[in-house]
Each structure stands twice: as C-alpha cells, then as structure tokens.
Amino acid sequence: MSTSPAPRRFRDPRSTKYDFLASVLVRCPACDKIAHVVPAPSQDPAPGDALFAPRRLVCRSCGTAKEWSGRRVSLHRDWYAPAGDPYFRTRLWLQTETRHGWVWAYNLQHLDLIRQFVQAPLREGIPWHDHGRKMTVTARLPAWMQQARNRDEVLRAITRIHASLLRAP
C-alpha cells in the first residue's frame, strides 16, 4: 500500500506590499538596465514613517543616482497595466504581461511569495474574523491569478520574469 505525498499547502504569512519596499528592482530611466530603489543612507526613520523615508534610485550600469524625499507615495493597484515603483514611478523590472493581465513584483521575495501561493493546490488564508485579512499580498491578488485553471500560465510568467534577471546585462 503506497501513500501519496501530502499536497503542498500555502499559509498566508500576512505580508503586505509595504513589507517589500526595502529594495525595489526597476528599469533605469537613463540606460534601461536594472536599477535599485533603496532607502537613502540617512538617519533612521520613526517606526511609523518607514514608508516615507527618503529613497535613492541607483543604477550600477550607468551611474544614475536620484534622490526622493516627499510625502506622496503611489502604490500600484492596477493588475491590468504595467507597474511602477511607488517613489520614482519608474517601471518595475520584475513584470510581464499575460493574456489576463500583468504579473509584477517589487523584488525577488515578493515574486517568490506570489509563486508559492500560485503553485500551491491548498491555500490557507487568514480567518474571516481576523483583523487585516484583506490587506495581505495574496488576498489582494486578482481573481484570475488565484484560479487553478490559470496556474500554469501565471507560473510560466514568473519563470519569464526570473529569466529576465539572467539575461540582464
């Protein structure tokens, strides 16, 4: 009598978009190669102010460096259009289009969380009565990304995104 392996299970780690803003991979506005948006080297922000801490866009290929400090952040909400970073509004590196919409992520950890969610046949969300359950990254994925019938297409898109890092100069 053989037993089948236990199905892969995904448990929502309660991560929000804000958890992935420490380092964002973008297309350099000057040379179109990979650049990073990171917190600017300055004093530590107050605990509730991390989202609005000064940022720096740095491209190691061409030397572009830009500073951001402000009170307006634009988090991307549209899964049907190309995504940009919240600070400089430059295009994200980790994104690709599918026939249903765009698959995008701020960094590799964000992309990996989406991949883990999509490939898991069993997904445990946060209980309906729990505070903040609708604010997590996986709870806010569009319905087409959550449907099992689109699993292969979304996973192929994530593979294309990973391949774009390998092809990057």
C-alpha positions in Angstrom: 0.0 0.0 0.0 1.6 3.2 -1.1 0.8 6.6 0.3 0.7 9.7 -1.9 2.7 12.7 -0.7 0.9 15.3 1.2 -0.3 18.1 -1.0 1.7 21.4 -0.9 0.0 23.8 1.4 0.3 27.6 1.4 -0.3 29.5 4.6 -0.6 33.3 4.2 2.3 34.9 6.1 0.3 38.1 6.4 2.8 40.1 4.2 1.6 43.3 2.7 3.1 45.4 -0.1 4.8 47.6 2.4 6.9 44.6 3.5 8.6 44.5 0.1 9.6 48.2 -0.3 13.1 47.9 1.3 14.6 47.2 -2.1 12.7 47.6 -5.4 14.1 46.5 -8.8 13.3 48.9 -11.5 14.4 49.8 -15.1 16.9 52.6 -15.0 15.4 55.7 -16.6 18.7 56.5 -18.3 20.0 53.2 -19.6 17.1 50.8 -19.3 19.1 48.3 -17.3 18.4 47.1 -13.7 18.5 49.7 -11.0 17.5 49.6 -7.3 15.3 51.8 -5.3 16.5 51.6 -1.7 16.3 53.7 1.5 18.7 56.6 1.3 21.6 56.4 3.8 20.4 58.8 6.4 19.0 58.9 9.9 16.7 56.1 10.8 13.0 57.0 10.3 10.5 56.8 13.0 8.8 53.4 13.2 5.6 54.5 11.6 7.4 56.6 9.0 9.4 53.9 7.1 7.1 54.2 4.0 8.0 57.9 3.7 11.7 57.6 4.5 14.0 59.2 1.8 14.8 56.9 -1.1 17.5 56.6 -3.6 17.4 55.2 -7.1 20.8 53.8 -8.0 22.0 52.2 -11.3 25.3 50.4 -11.2 25.5 50.2 -15.0 25.4 53.9 -15.9 25.9 55.6 -12.5 22.5 57.2 -12.4 21.5 58.3 -8.9 18.3 60.1 -7.9 17.0 61.1 -4.5 13.4 61.1 -3.4 12.0 62.7 -0.2 8.4 63.5 0.0 5.0 62.7 1.5 3.4 61.2 -1.6 3.8 57.5 -2.4 1.9 55.9 -5.3 1.4 52.1 -4.7 0.5 50.3 -7.9 -3.1 48.9 -7.8 -3.9 48.0 -11.4 -3.1 44.4 -12.4 -4.1 45.3 -16.0 -1.3 47.9 -16.6 2.5 47.9 -16.3 3.6 48.6 -12.7 6.0 51.3 -11.4 7.8 51.8 -8.2 6.0 53.9 -5.5 8.6 56.6 -5.3 10.1 57.5 -8.7 7.3 55.9 -10.7 9.8 54.1 -13.0 8.8 50.8 -14.5 9.4 47.7 -12.4 12.0 45.2 -13.7 10.1 42.2 -12.4 7.0 42.2 -14.5 5.5 40.6 -17.6 2.2 40.6 -19.4 -0.2 37.6 -19.7 -3.4 37.4 -21.6 -5.3 38.1 -18.4 -3.2 41.0 -17.1 0.3 41.8 -15.7 2.3 39.7 -13.2 4.6 42.0 -11.3 6.6 42.2 -8.1 8.8 44.8 -6.3 11.6 42.3 -5.6 12.5 38.6 -5.6 11.0 38.0 -2.2 7.7 39.5 -3.4 7.8 37.4 -6.6 8.6 34.2 -4.6 5.6 34.8 -2.3 3.3 35.1 -5.3 4.9 31.9 -6.8 4.4 29.9 -3.6 0.8 31.0 -3.5 0.0 30.2 -7.1 1.6 26.8 -7.2 0.0 25.5 -4.0 -3.1 23.4 -4.5 -4.1 24.1 -0.9 -4.2 27.7 0.3 -4.9 28.7 3.8 -6.0 32.3 4.1 -6.4 34.3 7.2 -9.7 33.6 9.1 -12.6 35.8 8.1 -12.8 37.3 11.6 -9.2 38.3 11.8 -8.1 41.9 11.5 -6.3 42.9 8.3 -7.1 39.7 6.4 -8.0 41.6 3.2 -4.7 43.6 3.2 -2.2 40.8 2.6 -0.4 40.5 -0.8 -2.0 37.1 -1.5 -5.5 38.2 -0.5 -5.3 41.2 -2.9 -4.1 39.2 -5.9 -6.6 39.4 -8.8 -9.1 36.6 -9.2 -7.5 35.4 -12.4 -4.2 34.8 -10.6 -6.0 32.8 -7.9 -7.9 30.4 -10.2 -6.4 27.0 -10.6 -7.1 27.0 -14.4 -4.6 29.9 -14.8 -1.9 28.3 -12.6 0.3 27.2 -15.4 0.1 30.5 -17.2 1.0 32.5 -14.1 3.9 30.2 -13.2 5.2 30.5 -16.8 5.0 34.3 -16.4 7.0 34.1 -13.2 9.6 31.9 -14.9 9.9 34.5 -17.7 10.4 37.2 -15.0 13.2 35.2 -13.4 14.8 34.6 -16.8 14.8 38.4 -17.4 17.2 38.7 -14.5 19.6 36.2 -16.0 19.5 38.0 -19.4 20.0 41.4 -17.7 23.4 43.0 -18.6 
